[in-house]
Amino acid sequence: MVTHARPTPIGLSPAQLRNRMILSARRIITEHWPRVDRCPICGSAWPCPRTETAYGYLATVGQGNWAPPTTRRE
C-alpha cells in the first residue's frame, strides 16, 4: 500500500498555516469583541458563535486565554 503525503494548502508549511490560522482567529475575536454584553457584528449575546469557534481553535494551540488589547473606541 502506498501512502501519499498530504498536500500543503496554498504551498504553506504547517508552521506558516498554523500562524495564519492563529492570526485569523485573533482577528475574528477582535472584530466581534463585545461592547457591553453583545457582539457588535452578530448582535447576539456574548460569546457569539464565531468567537466560540475562534477561541476553540486558539485553545487547541495553547492560546485559549487570548484577549484583544484594550483600545479606545469612539
Secondary structure, 3 states (H helix, E strand, C coil): CCCCCCCCHHHCCHHHHHHHHHHHHHHHHHHCCCECCECCCCCCECCCHHHHHHHHHHHHCCCCCCCCCCCCCC
